[in-house]
Amino acid sequence: MGKIKLFKGIIYTIIFALFPLTLAALTASSVVFHALIKDQNEEIRGLRSEVERLTSIVDGMKDAPEDDPSDTEARKATAPFRKWFLNIHSVMDPGSGEDKPVPETIANDMTFEICPDFKQDITLQNGIETGKAYLTFDDGPSVYTNEILDILNEYEVKATFFVINTKIENYDIILKRIVDEGHTLGMHSASHIYEKIYKSVNAFVSDLNNNFTYIWEATGIKPQIMRFAGGSINSYNSGIASDLIKNISERGFVYYDWNVSTGDTSLPRPDSDRIVRNVLDNINGRDRIIILAHDTITKGETVKALPRIIAGVREAGFEFDRLTPDIPLMSLKSRK
Ligand code: ZN
């Protein structure tokens, strides 16, 4: 009996004295464990973003055209060097893939209160060239941009992309591809939120300046033309539209509205047949056409319609070209 009592005593001692100690030890080790896991998670996140960055560089190398060794070199380089390389490359070889003469410019001595450096020399304008068709894609880059570029390549069409600050995977490589293949990159808006950008002239300018920087940093090329989100005159900017136009024109940028629309933003969404008709039914009798299309994740039908649009526009006697600042602006007011 005595032994059993002693044994029980020992068991109770263990349970009542050691249990709280064990609990405390478990709690403490769980706190330490969580702290370690947190550190490790942070490290894993860091490693993951580094892997994504390197993967995008490697993907870029895979996609790089074989015949352009400088481009492959640029993509091989690490990020800061790559940016520097692209800058030097674009200074040495402005508008690579382009045979147009460089337009004449005059110095811009205008001064501005906000974003004073957000300006460029004024480009001297040529007259309107009749018989030209300008395909324009707004709101990219998107998951469809590479496919659009493949089609443009296949049909030997140069086009214009008015992009926003999307951060889709490899956006910088896509933007660089647009430039490298001889198309024009233009500004559209950083945020594309009408209520925000059309609040005031200053709000608009600082948003567009962000868009300018996004394009410049990704490609080493400074965009020279733009398209207003929603067009130069719309229900959000009616009070300040003429001030906006004056401001960006004084900064040396040229804007382009459109005179033919694919209608690809209307609801219910048009199918590719409808999109083709929207364009081809509205081109006859025009001196030049600027076609509005969109490059976003919901515009698969626009991509599908492209080959037929290109063929039909050519059949109607137009020749495709990209927009450059020496080409006279197009406004919704006159659409000429
Ligand atoms: Zn837009």
Boltz pocket constraint, residues with backbone or C-beta under 6 A from the ligand:
constraints:
  - pocket:
      binder: B
      contacts: [[A, 138], [A, 139], [A, 188], [A, 192], [A, 228], [A, 229], [A, 230]]
      max_distance: 6.0
